[in-house]
């Protein structure tokens, strides 16, 4: 179940497709800024999300970590 959840998480990350669309549809200056912003957003999300989720799982239970992820995605 955990492996299936991780696979779904990978499919749900549209960062690469979004970067390709930015490169194809924006002028070179705008595309560079858009791709940089997407890259930073992805890095910050991973940099904060994984440790925070691990902390939640350690303090409460792994179920709470999955609920945290689900609520975060729903609010986003």
FIVEX-325320 format. One record per residue (C-alpha): chain; x, y, z. Coordinates in pm, 1 decimal. Layout:
<rs>
<r><chain>A</chain><xx>X</xx><yy>Y</yy><zz>Z</zz></r>
...
</rs>
This chain:
<rs>
<r><chain>A</chain><xx>0.0</xx><yy>0.0</yy><zz>0.0</zz></r>
<r><chain>A</chain><xx>282.4</xx><yy>240.4</yy><zz>83.5</zz></r>
<r><chain>A</chain><xx>459.5</xx><yy>167.5</yy><zz>-245.8</zz></r>
<r><chain>A</chain><xx>135.5</xx><yy>226.2</yy><zz>-435.8</zz></r>
<r><chain>A</chain><xx>91.3</xx><yy>556.2</yy><zz>-249.9</zz></r>
<r><chain>A</chain><xx>443.3</xx><yy>666.1</yy><zz>-343.6</zz></r>
<r><chain>A</chain><xx>380.2</xx><yy>573.3</yy><zz>-707.1</zz></r>
<r><chain>A</chain><xx>61.1</xx><yy>780.7</yy><zz>-710.3</zz></r>
<r><chain>A</chain><xx>251.3</xx><yy>1069.2</yy><zz>-555.1</zz></r>
<r><chain>A</chain><xx>498.2</xx><yy>1053.2</yy><zz>-844.7</zz></r>
<r><chain>A</chain><xx>220.8</xx><yy>1057.1</yy><zz>-1102.9</zz></r>
<r><chain>A</chain><xx>55.0</xx><yy>1350.9</yy><zz>-931.0</zz></r>
<r><chain>A</chain><xx>361.2</xx><yy>1575.2</yy><zz>-958.5</zz></r>
<r><chain>A</chain><xx>309.7</xx><yy>1781.2</yy><zz>-1272.4</zz></r>
<r><chain>A</chain><xx>630.7</xx><yy>1985.5</yy><zz>-1235.5</zz></r>
<r><chain>A</chain><xx>811.1</xx><yy>1840.3</yy><zz>-1538.5</zz></r>
<r><chain>A</chain><xx>509.4</xx><yy>1877.3</yy><zz>-1766.7</zz></r>
<r><chain>A</chain><xx>452.0</xx><yy>2231.1</yy><zz>-1642.9</zz></r>
<r><chain>A</chain><xx>815.1</xx><yy>2323.3</yy><zz>-1710.9</zz></r>
<r><chain>A</chain><xx>792.1</xx><yy>2181.3</yy><zz>-2063.0</zz></r>
<r><chain>A</chain><xx>473.9</xx><yy>2379.9</yy><zz>-2125.3</zz></r>
<r><chain>A</chain><xx>638.9</xx><yy>2698.2</yy><zz>-1996.7</zz></r>
<r><chain>A</chain><xx>933.5</xx><yy>2646.4</yy><zz>-2230.8</zz></r>
<r><chain>A</chain><xx>704.8</xx><yy>2582.7</yy><zz>-2527.7</zz></r>
<r><chain>A</chain><xx>454.3</xx><yy>2864.3</yy><zz>-2473.8</zz></r>
<r><chain>A</chain><xx>644.1</xx><yy>3150.8</yy><zz>-2312.6</zz></r>
<r><chain>A</chain><xx>909.8</xx><yy>3379.5</yy><zz>-2459.3</zz></r>
<r><chain>A</chain><xx>1266.7</xx><yy>3283.3</yy><zz>-2357.2</zz></r>
<r><chain>A</chain><xx>1291.7</xx><yy>3540.0</yy><zz>-2076.4</zz></r>
<r><chain>A</chain><xx>951.3</xx><yy>3449.0</yy><zz>-1932.7</zz></r>
<r><chain>A</chain><xx>1016.2</xx><yy>3076.8</yy><zz>-1968.4</zz></r>
<r><chain>A</chain><xx>1340.8</xx><yy>3100.3</yy><zz>-1774.4</zz></r>
<r><chain>A</chain><xx>1172.4</xx><yy>3277.9</yy><zz>-1485.8</zz></r>
<r><chain>A</chain><xx>876.3</xx><yy>3040.7</yy><zz>-1485.1</zz></r>
<r><chain>A</chain><xx>1099.3</xx><yy>2731.5</yy><zz>-1486.1</zz></r>
<r><chain>A</chain><xx>1315.9</xx><yy>2875.0</yy><zz>-1207.7</zz></r>
<r><chain>A</chain><xx>1007.9</xx><yy>2949.5</yy><zz>-997.8</zz></r>
<r><chain>A</chain><xx>869.1</xx><yy>2599.9</yy><zz>-1054.2</zz></r>
<r><chain>A</chain><xx>1203.8</xx><yy>2444.0</yy><zz>-961.2</zz></r>
<r><chain>A</chain><xx>1234.2</xx><yy>2644.2</yy><zz>-640.5</zz></r>
<r><chain>A</chain><xx>874.7</xx><yy>2572.7</yy><zz>-543.2</zz></r>
<r><chain>A</chain><xx>928.3</xx><yy>2199.9</yy><zz>-593.4</zz></r>
<r><chain>A</chain><xx>1252.2</xx><yy>2201.3</yy><zz>-393.1</zz></r>
<r><chain>A</chain><xx>1101.1</xx><yy>2397.9</yy><zz>-104.6</zz></r>
<r><chain>A</chain><xx>795.3</xx><yy>2172.1</yy><zz>-100.8</zz></r>
<r><chain>A</chain><xx>1010.4</xx><yy>1861.0</yy><zz>-79.6</zz></r>
<r><chain>A</chain><xx>1252.8</xx><yy>2020.7</yy><zz>163.6</zz></r>
<r><chain>A</chain><xx>977.0</xx><yy>2114.6</yy><zz>406.4</zz></r>
<r><chain>A</chain><xx>713.3</xx><yy>1852.5</yy><zz>327.7</zz></r>
<r><chain>A</chain><xx>909.1</xx><yy>1534.0</yy><zz>386.6</zz></r>
<r><chain>A</chain><xx>1056.6</xx><yy>1630.5</yy><zz>726.0</zz></r>
<r><chain>A</chain><xx>725.7</xx><yy>1776.7</yy><zz>843.4</zz></r>
<r><chain>A</chain><xx>536.3</xx><yy>1465.1</yy><zz>739.5</zz></r>
<r><chain>A</chain><xx>797.8</xx><yy>1247.0</yy><zz>910.9</zz></r>
<r><chain>A</chain><xx>760.5</xx><yy>1449.8</yy><zz>1229.3</zz></r>
<r><chain>A</chain><xx>382.8</xx><yy>1416.0</yy><zz>1218.6</zz></r>
<r><chain>A</chain><xx>415.4</xx><yy>1039.8</yy><zz>1164.3</zz></r>
<r><chain>A</chain><xx>658.8</xx><yy>1007.9</yy><zz>1454.1</zz></r>
<r><chain>A</chain><xx>451.2</xx><yy>1212.1</yy><zz>1698.7</zz></r>
<r><chain>A</chain><xx>105.2</xx><yy>1084.1</yy><zz>1608.6</zz></r>
<r><chain>A</chain><xx>100.5</xx><yy>787.5</yy><zz>1368.8</zz></r>
<r><chain>A</chain><xx>161.7</xx><yy>723.1</yy><zz>1003.1</zz></r>
<r><chain>A</chain><xx>-213.3</xx><yy>756.9</yy><zz>945.4</zz></r>
<r><chain>A</chain><xx>-193.5</xx><yy>1120.5</yy><zz>1055.3</zz></r>
<r><chain>A</chain><xx>88.8</xx><yy>1180.1</yy><zz>806.6</zz></r>
<r><chain>A</chain><xx>-123.9</xx><yy>1050.5</yy><zz>520.1</zz></r>
<r><chain>A</chain><xx>-417.9</xx><yy>1264.3</yy><zz>634.2</zz></r>
<r><chain>A</chain><xx>-187.0</xx><yy>1565.5</yy><zz>651.8</zz></r>
<r><chain>A</chain><xx>-82.9</xx><yy>1503.1</yy><zz>291.3</zz></r>
<r><chain>A</chain><xx>-441.1</xx><yy>1455.3</yy><zz>176.9</zz></r>
<r><chain>A</chain><xx>-559.1</xx><yy>1773.6</yy><zz>345.8</zz></r>
<r><chain>A</chain><xx>-262.6</xx><yy>1970.3</yy><zz>210.1</zz></r>
<r><chain>A</chain><xx>-338.6</xx><yy>1858.1</yy><zz>-145.0</zz></r>
<r><chain>A</chain><xx>-711.4</xx><yy>1927.7</yy><zz>-104.8</zz></r>
<r><chain>A</chain><xx>-646.2</xx><yy>2280.1</yy><zz>24.8</zz></r>
<r><chain>A</chain><xx>-392.2</xx><yy>2353.2</yy><zz>-245.3</zz></r>
</rs>
